[in-house]
Amino acid sequence: MGEKPVSDTREGIFEEDGTLIVRGLEYIERIASALASRTRLEILRLVREKELDIGEIAEKIRQSKANASAQVKRLEDAGLVKTGYRPGQRGVKKVCWTNIKEVRILLD
């Protein structure tokens, strides 16, 4: 299958070339919890395609900006997305993106 072995044995969440590598029960639980929501999976798919602000995400998932922001925060805390601020029409807006293509959970 051509997968390269992960020689690093540290526990944690690490990003390597678009792959999120997760090792250790605490970290696996954090990632699994973040991925356990259909809404968060949809957000992940959307921001994989292009950078979106919270308002755009809320519109696409048909939920409030407050809920969209809370869902993005869960993904961000798990290391699945990144956020930043960009100039908006009235102040700044929070934007979200990811380059994660794969999540690899190591059970060793």
Stockholm file with secondary structure:
# STOCKHOLM 1.0

chainA/1-108         MGEKPVSDTREGIFEEDGTLIVRGLEYIERIASALASRTRLEILRLVREKELDIGEIAEKIRQSKANASAQVKRLEDAGLVKTGYRPGQRGVKKVCWTNIKEVRILLD
#=GR chainA/1-108 SS CCCCCCCCCCCEEEEETTEEEEESHHHHHHHHHHHTCHHHHHHHHHHHHSCEEHHHHHHHHTSCHHHHHHHHHHHHHTTSCEEEEEEETTEEEEEEECCCCEEEEECC
#=GC SS_cons         CCCCCCCCCCCEEEEETTEEEEESHHHHHHHHHHHTCHHHHHHHHHHHHSCEEHHHHHHHHTSCHHHHHHHHHHHHHTTSCEEEEEEETTEEEEEEECCCCEEEEECC
//
